[in-house]
Amino acid sequence: ERPDFSGCTPALLAARAAYRCQAQGQGHAAAARLHCVALCLRFGADVHAASLHDGKPLLFFASAVGALDILTTLLGPSRADPNVRCHDGTTPLHFAAAHGQARANPMCHLLSATARRASELSLVRGAAW
C-alpha cells in the first residue's frame, strides 16, 4: 500500500479508475475497479491517502460513483474524515453532488450525517481544551 511518486496508493488509483470508467459509461469496468478498492480496504488500505496533484482521497471517488458499500466502510469508526477538503476546497459531498449523486439519497444522507457528526465532535473537543 505504498504511495507512488504522486501520492496515490493502489486503492486510490483503483477508485480513480472506477470514477473515469463510470464517467465514460463503462459500468461493468467501474464495478471491477470498485471491487479492487474493496479488497484494498479489507487488507488495510490507507483511507487518508490523497493525490499530491489535487488532494482528493478515496472518499471523493467513492462518493462520485455512488459506491454506498465502500462509503460505509470508509465512514466507519475511526476512518475517513467526511469533512476533508481537496486543494480547491471541495468536500466529498460537493463532489458527489457535482457528479449527479445528489439523487442517491442514502449515500448523500450518509455523507452529510457523518460530516455533521464529525463537526459536532470537533466542536466538543475544542470546547474541552
Phi and psi in degrees as a GROMACS rama.xvg file:
@    title "Ramachandran Plot"
@    xaxis  label "Phi"
@    yaxis  label "Psi"
@TYPE xy
-75.7903  140.001  ARG-2
-72.7644  152.773  PRO-3
-84.2116  -169.391  ASP-4
-61.4981  -20.8554  PHE-5
-100.449  5.95662  SER-6
89.8521  0.676471  GLY-7
-87.1374  135.195  CYS-8
-97.3324  168.499  THR-9
-55.5205  -41.1422  PRO-10
-63.3061  -43.0574  ALA-11
-66.5357  -40.2656  LEU-12
-64.7396  -40.0421  LEU-13
-65.8871  -39.7794  ALA-14
-65.9758  -41.6588  ALA-15
-62.5674  -40.5798  ARG-16
-65.1747  -40.5446  ALA-17
-62.1402  -41.0676  ALA-18
-60.9795  -45.727  TYR-19
-66.3516  -40.8918  ARG-20
-62.6235  -43.7483  CYS-21
-64.917  -38.8105  GLN-22
-63.417  -27.6294  ALA-23
-93.9512  7.80601  GLN-24
78.1754  19.6763  GLY-25
-103.239  72.411  GLN-26
-59.7139  -39.883  GLY-27
-66.7141  -40.7265  HIS-28
-65.7093  -38.8922  ALA-29
-62.9759  -41.9673  ALA-30
-62.3591  -39.3376  ALA-31
-63.8475  -40.2932  ALA-32
-70.9079  -34.6993  ARG-33
-66.2935  -31.604  LEU-34
-63.1933  -39.3889  HIS-35
-62.1237  -41.5262  CYS-36
-60.6191  -45.967  VAL-37
-60.7528  -40.7598  ALA-38
-64.1713  -44.1491  LEU-39
-59.8803  -41.9238  CYS-40
-64.5092  -39.414  LEU-41
-62.552  -30.3549  ARG-42
-99.6888  19.8286  PHE-43
91.5702  29.8024  GLY-44
-58.3097  148.29  ALA-45
-74.9035  109.894  ASP-46
-76.8896  -10.7876  VAL-47
-97.35  -9.16977  HIS-48
-60.5427  135.731  ALA-49
-139.277  151.971  ALA-50
-64.5383  138.729  SER-51
-68.7445  -24.5862  LEU-52
-68.4222  -51.7755  HIS-53
-122.287  -9.18073  ASP-54
76.9812  14.1716  GLY-55
-90.0045  121.11  LYS-56
-87.463  -178.132  PRO-57
-50.4849  -39.8152  LEU-58
-56.2545  -34.4205  LEU-59
-63.5982  -48.2677  PHE-60
-74.7965  -35.3648  PHE-61
-64.3832  -38.1313  ALA-62
-72.5873  -36.2645  SER-63
-67.2797  -30.4356  ALA-64
-95.4012  -4.37239  VAL-65
74.6748  32.8494  GLY-66
-84.2096  83.577  ALA-67
-60.6104  -39.1177  LEU-68
-64.5943  -40.2734  ASP-69
-71.5334  -39.2225  ILE-70
-60.216  -41.5246  LEU-71
-60.9642  -41.5876  THR-72
-66.0522  -46.3868  THR-73
-63.4268  -35.0662  LEU-74
-94.5588  8.67994  LEU-75
-64.5011  -179.992  GLY-76
-54.645  132.841  PRO-77
56.9188  41.3934  SER-78
-116.805  -135.776  ARG-79
-69.1148  146.701  ALA-80
-83.7748  114.815  ASP-81
-70.1491  -12.4724  PRO-82
-98.9838  7.8077  ASN-83
-60.8042  145.804  VAL-84
-121.59  141.932  ARG-85
-83.2945  -173.873  CYS-86
-60.1988  -30.9731  HIS-87
-91.2831  6.09274  ASP-88
91.3769  -0.279308  GLY-89
-74.201  143.81  THR-90
-101.154  166.759  THR-91
-58.3712  -36.0684  PRO-92
-66.351  -40.9142  LEU-93
-61.7453  -44.5186  HIS-94
-63.7645  -40.7094  PHE-95
-63.2477  -45.152  ALA-96
-65.4238  -38.2491  ALA-97
-66.664  -20.4495  ALA-98
-109.007  26.6954  HIS-99
80.0648  12.1551  GLY-100
-91.5867  3.31661  GLN-101
-62.5356  -26.2689  ALA-102
-70.1851  -22.5903  ARG-103
-81.6514  75.5549  ALA-104
-51.5939  -47.0935  ASN-105
-59.9085  -39.2223  PRO-106
-69.5896  -47.9023  MET-107
-66.2785  -34.9087  CYS-108
-63.5004  -43.2546  HIS-109
-61.6639  -46.4534  LEU-110
-62.3773  -48.0243  LEU-111
-69.6997  -38.3804  SER-112
-65.639  -41.6205  ALA-113
-67.5286  -39.5672  THR-114
-63.9324  -41.3468  ALA-115
-63.3281  -44.378  ARG-116
-61.9087  -42.023  ARG-117
-63.3454  -40.2411  ALA-118
-64.6883  -43.5793  SER-119
-63.488  -40.5121  GLU-120
-64.5785  -40.3228  LEU-121
-68.3145  -32.8665  SER-122
-66.0865  -41.7259  LEU-123
-64.2786  -43.2743  VAL-124
-63.3621  -39.7437  ARG-125
-65.3626  -35.942  GLY-126
-69.9763  -28.6027  ALA-127
-72.5312  -22.5807  ALA-128
